Amino acid sequence: MLVYKVVEIGTVTEDAIEETLNSMTVKGWHFDGLQFAMRESSKRPAMAFALFTREIEDAEGKV
């Protein structure tokens, strides 16, 4: 069964994004995408959401 994980990144910097990606992939999650939330008054994103997936076994032991 495919499960999803969404991680909010409150401070959108290169280091914060790298830290999130590296820490989650070490835990077995696969990077699926990155979405940015923008402010109208700024060109910089206010926050970002990193999306991850991974396969787990269901109650019957099926992946």
ChimeraX attribute file (.defattr): number of C-alpha atoms within 10 A of each C-alpha:
attribute: neighborCount
match mode: 1-to-1
recipient: residues
	/A:1	11
	/A:2	10
	/A:3	10
	/A:4	12
	/A:5	15
	/A:6	13
	/A:7	14
	/A:8	15
	/A:9	16
	/A:10	13
	/A:11	13
	/A:12	17
	/A:13	14
	/A:14	8
	/A:15	10
	/A:16	13
	/A:17	17
	/A:18	10
	/A:19	11
	/A:20	14
	/A:21	18
	/A:22	13
	/A:23	11
	/A:24	17
	/A:25	14
	/A:26	9
	/A:27	8
	/A:28	12
	/A:29	19
	/A:30	17
	/A:31	16
	/A:32	13
	/A:33	11
	/A:34	14
	/A:35	12
	/A:36	15
	/A:37	12
	/A:38	13
	/A:39	11
	/A:40	9
	/A:41	6
	/A:42	8
	/A:43	8
	/A:44	13
	/A:45	16
	/A:46	15
	/A:47	16
	/A:48	19
	/A:49	18
	/A:50	19
	/A:51	19
	/A:52	20
	/A:53	17
	/A:54	15
	/A:55	14
	/A:56	12
	/A:57	10
	/A:58	10
	/A:59	8
	/A:60	6
	/A:61	8
	/A:62	9
	/A:63	10
